[in-house]
Amino acid sequence: MDWTLTELRYLLAVVDARSFTVAAGELGVSQAAVSRAVGKLERRLGEGLLVRTPRACEPTPLGVQLTAQARRVLAEV
């Protein structure tokens, strides 16, 4: 699976902030950019990475797995 470092950073920011809007603010990018990046990952995987609710978002089981991998990859970079 090919992932960009930006996509992984954006996913981690959303998981940590539990919000696309807060993550975008912390990253200094638009909420739409964060949403697009996470959406691209989800489409490539064919499965959702986040459960979105009006108040927050939580990682799915696959999201938890990918988040752990993303943390390892970004720690090595």
ChimeraX commands (.cxc) that place a marker at each C-alpha (Angstrom):
marker #1 position 0.00,0.00,0.00 radius 0.5
marker #1 position 1.35,3.40,-0.96 radius 0.5
marker #1 position 0.76,6.18,1.53 radius 0.5
marker #1 position 2.26,9.63,1.56 radius 0.5
marker #1 position 3.81,11.01,4.71 radius 0.5
marker #1 position 1.38,13.91,4.50 radius 0.5
marker #1 position -1.60,11.55,4.51 radius 0.5
marker #1 position -0.22,9.75,7.54 radius 0.5
marker #1 position 0.45,13.02,9.37 radius 0.5
marker #1 position -3.06,14.23,8.64 radius 0.5
marker #1 position -4.63,10.97,9.81 radius 0.5
marker #1 position -2.67,11.07,13.06 radius 0.5
marker #1 position -3.61,14.68,13.64 radius 0.5
marker #1 position -7.30,13.84,13.23 radius 0.5
marker #1 position -7.08,10.80,15.51 radius 0.5
marker #1 position -5.21,12.77,18.18 radius 0.5
marker #1 position -7.51,15.81,17.98 radius 0.5
marker #1 position -10.66,13.73,17.44 radius 0.5
marker #1 position -11.69,16.46,14.99 radius 0.5
marker #1 position -10.94,17.36,11.38 radius 0.5
marker #1 position -11.33,21.06,12.14 radius 0.5
marker #1 position -8.99,21.05,15.14 radius 0.5
marker #1 position -6.46,18.90,13.28 radius 0.5
marker #1 position -6.50,21.30,10.32 radius 0.5
marker #1 position -5.87,24.24,12.64 radius 0.5
marker #1 position -2.95,22.47,14.28 radius 0.5
marker #1 position -1.51,21.54,10.89 radius 0.5
marker #1 position -2.03,25.00,9.44 radius 0.5
marker #1 position -4.05,23.72,6.48 radius 0.5
marker #1 position -7.71,23.79,5.51 radius 0.5
marker #1 position -10.21,21.32,6.91 radius 0.5
marker #1 position -10.99,20.34,3.32 radius 0.5
marker #1 position -7.34,19.36,2.71 radius 0.5
marker #1 position -7.34,17.12,5.77 radius 0.5
marker #1 position -10.68,15.58,4.78 radius 0.5
marker #1 position -9.47,14.91,1.23 radius 0.5
marker #1 position -6.25,13.25,2.42 radius 0.5
marker #1 position -8.04,10.95,4.86 radius 0.5
marker #1 position -10.71,10.21,2.25 radius 0.5
marker #1 position -8.03,9.19,-0.26 radius 0.5
marker #1 position -6.60,6.74,2.24 radius 0.5
marker #1 position -10.04,5.30,2.95 radius 0.5
marker #1 position -10.83,4.90,-0.77 radius 0.5
marker #1 position -7.53,3.14,-1.44 radius 0.5
marker #1 position -8.12,0.78,1.46 radius 0.5
marker #1 position -11.77,0.30,0.55 radius 0.5
marker #1 position -12.74,0.74,4.19 radius 0.5
marker #1 position -13.33,3.57,6.64 radius 0.5
marker #1 position -10.58,4.61,9.02 radius 0.5
marker #1 position -12.70,6.90,11.17 radius 0.5
marker #1 position -16.21,6.86,12.59 radius 0.5
marker #1 position -17.47,10.41,12.24 radius 0.5
marker #1 position -20.07,11.83,14.61 radius 0.5
marker #1 position -21.25,15.42,14.98 radius 0.5
marker #1 position -19.05,15.96,18.03 radius 0.5
marker #1 position -15.94,13.88,17.32 radius 0.5
marker #1 position -14.38,11.12,15.28 radius 0.5
marker #1 position -12.89,7.86,16.50 radius 0.5
marker #1 position -10.69,5.36,14.65 radius 0.5
marker #1 position -12.23,2.15,13.39 radius 0.5
marker #1 position -10.36,-1.10,14.09 radius 0.5
marker #1 position -8.53,-0.63,10.79 radius 0.5
marker #1 position -7.90,3.00,11.75 radius 0.5
marker #1 position -6.29,1.87,15.01 radius 0.5
marker #1 position -4.00,-0.50,13.09 radius 0.5
marker #1 position -3.02,2.11,10.52 radius 0.5
marker #1 position -2.50,4.74,13.21 radius 0.5
marker #1 position -0.03,2.48,15.00 radius 0.5
marker #1 position 1.83,1.84,11.74 radius 0.5
marker #1 position 1.79,5.55,10.87 radius 0.5
marker #1 position 3.30,6.45,14.24 radius 0.5
marker #1 position 6.15,3.97,13.66 radius 0.5
marker #1 position 6.78,5.20,10.11 radius 0.5
marker #1 position 6.78,8.87,11.08 radius 0.5
marker #1 position 9.04,8.19,14.07 radius 0.5
marker #1 position 11.59,6.67,11.71 radius 0.5
marker #1 position 11.47,9.52,9.21 radius 0.5
marker link #1:1,2 radius 0.2
marker link #1:2,3 radius 0.2
marker link #1:3,4 radius 0.2
marker link #1:4,5 radius 0.2
marker link #1:5,6 radius 0.2
marker link #1:6,7 radius 0.2
marker link #1:7,8 radius 0.2
marker link #1:8,9 radius 0.2
marker link #1:9,10 radius 0.2
marker link #1:10,11 radius 0.2
marker link #1:11,12 radius 0.2
marker link #1:12,13 radius 0.2
marker link #1:13,14 radius 0.2
marker link #1:14,15 radius 0.2
marker link #1:15,16 radius 0.2
marker link #1:16,17 radius 0.2
marker link #1:17,18 radius 0.2
marker link #1:18,19 radius 0.2
marker link #1:19,20 radius 0.2
marker link #1:20,21 radius 0.2
marker link #1:21,22 radius 0.2
marker link #1:22,23 radius 0.2
marker link #1:23,24 radius 0.2
marker link #1:24,25 radius 0.2
marker link #1:25,26 radius 0.2
marker link #1:26,27 radius 0.2
marker link #1:27,28 radius 0.2
marker link #1:28,29 radius 0.2
marker link #1:29,30 radius 0.2
marker link #1:30,31 radius 0.2
marker link #1:31,32 radius 0.2
marker link #1:32,33 radius 0.2
marker link #1:33,34 radius 0.2
marker link #1:34,35 radius 0.2
marker link #1:35,36 radius 0.2
marker link #1:36,37 radius 0.2
marker link #1:37,38 radius 0.2
marker link #1:38,39 radius 0.2
marker link #1:39,40 radius 0.2
marker link #1:40,41 radius 0.2
marker link #1:41,42 radius 0.2
marker link #1:42,43 radius 0.2
marker link #1:43,44 radius 0.2
marker link #1:44,45 radius 0.2
marker link #1:45,46 radius 0.2
marker link #1:46,47 radius 0.2
marker link #1:47,48 radius 0.2
marker link #1:48,49 radius 0.2
marker link #1:49,50 radius 0.2
marker link #1:50,51 radius 0.2
marker link #1:51,52 radius 0.2
marker link #1:52,53 radius 0.2
marker link #1:53,54 radius 0.2
marker link #1:54,55 radius 0.2
marker link #1:55,56 radius 0.2
marker link #1:56,57 radius 0.2
marker link #1:57,58 radius 0.2
marker link #1:58,59 radius 0.2
marker link #1:59,60 radius 0.2
marker link #1:60,61 radius 0.2
marker link #1:61,62 radius 0.2
marker link #1:62,63 radius 0.2
marker link #1:63,64 radius 0.2
marker link #1:64,65 radius 0.2
marker link #1:65,66 radius 0.2
marker link #1:66,67 radius 0.2
marker link #1:67,68 radius 0.2
marker link #1:68,69 radius 0.2
marker link #1:69,70 radius 0.2
marker link #1:70,71 radius 0.2
marker link #1:71,72 radius 0.2
marker link #1:72,73 radius 0.2
marker link #1:73,74 radius 0.2
marker link #1:74,75 radius 0.2
marker link #1:75,76 radius 0.2
marker link #1:76,77 radius 0.2
view
